[in-house]
C-alpha cells in the first residue's frame, strides 16, 4: 500500500494503529465532587493517531529520509498532507509524546553518511481537521 507523507514515500512501512475516519464522539468523564454531586466533564475526543512502523526485516529507511522526517517533526505547528492508499488526510507529528520519529541503525558501527540504513522505524502522527 502506498504511504506518502508530504512528498516522502514511506510505502515500505505499515499502519499499526489506523485512525477511525471522521470525528469521534465527544469525550465524557463523570466524577463525583467532594460534596457528593455528580460532575460531568465533556469535550472533544482526543485526535486520532496514526502510527507508521517498520520492522527488523522490512520498512528500512535511509539516513537522508530519517533526517528529513526529523526536520519535519521539529517544525512547530507544521501540518502535512498524507495519503494511505486511496485515503488522504492532514497530519502533524505527535511531539507531545516523544519521540515522534524513532529508528535503529541496521549496523550501529557503520557511519557511511546517507547510505546508513535504519530499521525498527516508528513514526507517530496525529490527524488534524
N, C-alpha and C positions, 0 to 999 in steps of 0.2 A: 504494500500500500504506500502510495506517495505521501510523504510528510514534508511540507515546505514551510519554513518559518522565515518570514520576510522573503529573502531570496536565497536562504541557506537550505540546501537539500539534506534532510535528515531521514531519508527513506529507509536507511538500514536499521533505524530504531523502531520500537513498537510502543503503542499506547498502553500503559499499565493501568491507569485509573481513568477511564473515559468519563467525561462530564456528561450529565444528563442535559439534553437540549432544552433551551429556554430557561426562563427564570423559575427557580424553585419557590415553593410556598413560603410564606413568612415564617421566620424562626420564632418560636414562642417558648418562654420559660416561665413556669409557675412556681412561686415561692410563698412562704408564709412570713409575715412581718413579726417583729418581737411581740406585738400586741395580739397576734393570732389572726390578723386579717389576711385575706388572700391578695397577693400582688402578682399581676401578670405582666411580664415584660415581652414586648413584641417588636420585632424589627426585621429588616431584610435578611434573608438566608445568606450564609457565607457564600462567596463567589465560588463557582465550580473550578476545581483544579484539574489540570491535565499534566500527567507525568509521562515523559518520554524516557525510555530506557533501552540500553544495550546490555549485552552480557559479556561473558568471558570469551565466547566464540563468535559473536555477531554484533553488529552495530558499532564497530570501531570508528573513531573519528581521528582526523589528523590534528596536530597541534594548532595549525592555522585556523581550522574551523572552530576548535575549542576556544582559542583566544578571541575569535570573532564573537562567539556566543557570550563569553565572559564580558567583553566590551559592551555588548547589547544589554546584558543583565545589569551592568553598572550605571547605565544611563537612567537617572531618576525620572520617574513618571512616563518613561517611553512605552509606547504600545506598538505592537507589530501585527501584521496580517499573518494568519496561519491557515494552511489547508491540510486537512487529513482526509485523503481520498477525495470524495466529492463535497465534503463539508468544509465551509470556510467560516472562520471566526476571528475575532480580535483578541489578543492576549498581551499580558505583561509577565515579566519574570517574578516569581514568588520570593522576593527578597526578605519578607518578614519571617521566613522560616529557612534560614541559610543552611547549606549553600543552594542557590538556585541552579547552579551548574556544577556538576562534580564528575570526575572520571579518574581512572588509574592508568598509569603508563603500562603498555604491554611488556616492555623491557625497562625496568626502572633505571638501570645504569646507562641506557642509551640516551645521549644528548645530541642528536643529529639534527637539531633545529626543527623545521616544519615537517620533516619526514617522520618524526616520532609519532607513533600511533597510541591511542588511548582506548581502553575498554571499560566495561562496567560503567557506562555513561548514564547519568541521571540528570534530567532537565525538568524542573518543576515550573509550570506556568499557571497563570490564573486568567480565566476568561473575563473580559471586561465588556460592558454594554455600550 
